[in-house]
């Protein structure tokens, strides 16, 4: 099992992985049979938690050139916070030793666009209403996605302060158009 890395080391690995992804023609993470066997025997030891949207174009393992066992990924439409998300983050921090949580927003988010349009029908409408609270009066879709990720990061950070105050929470923004991921400290964007 790998040794735990600091939040700063984890963030640097994500940055390097995204740079590798930008240059790659194929996926870059290890998914070998030998690694699968080792992870089965020894268990997982991810270096970061990534809370991402369910959008099929946003695949954290690919974006960060990560292989099996490297990232603890939690996906919900619009990366909206709730009890199941908090429980998953808490597990990754307390039981797997993750020191970094990234809330990854992205361009052209369907859930954010639904909130911008004021959709309110069904479960998707409830999700859009939650996102509408996060984005306030923002009308620009990209800035709205960032504000939505910032709100989730803020809620996660508040929950983590009760559990383990030594975990860093950052906001990421994934640019579908270029493949580039940018990172911001959650505190800078509240």
Secondary structure as UniProt FT lines:
FT   HELIX           7..23
FT   HELIX           33..42
FT   STRAND          48..52
FT   TURN            56..57
FT   HELIX           60..63
FT   TURN            64..65
FT   TURN            68..69
FT   STRAND          71..75
FT   HELIX           77..79
FT   HELIX           83..94
FT   TURN            95..96
FT   STRAND          100..106
FT   TURN            107..108
FT   HELIX           110..117
FT   HELIX           122..135
FT   TURN            136..137
FT   HELIX           141..163
FT   TURN            165..166
FT   STRAND          168..174
FT   TURN            176..178
FT   STRAND          181..185
FT   HELIX           186..189
//
